């Protein structure tokens, strides 16, 4: 699941990816997303420090992507925002030497293995999904908005 800050950052990045050669101010991005400008500014600063965005000062300044959208993975965005793409602890299990020494019941082994497989799949999906992929999905969603046709993402 994506945190609220990742959600808002991705929305801003999608606007930037849609117009890669244009500079967008924090005000423009916040208005387009109906977000508080100070909150979005903090996210954009973190993304700039991590090399996801470049910034330019002045009346014609703002932000834009530091490199093409196809080269920016969702995992890189999470890392830039300090969110981990690493596996979370599986609920109910401690990853300590003490708990590793105790044998798990077969059913626990199966569910723990499933949780690890799901987490690996999540990490792989985050690493393989680029902003360009999300932009394609966004354009598909916009094209089918209001129509009776279903939207197929992926």
Helices and strands as residue ranges (DSSP letters): H 4-18, H 26-33, H 37-49, E 53-56, E 62-65, G 69-71, H 74-80, H 97-101, H 106-128, H 131-144
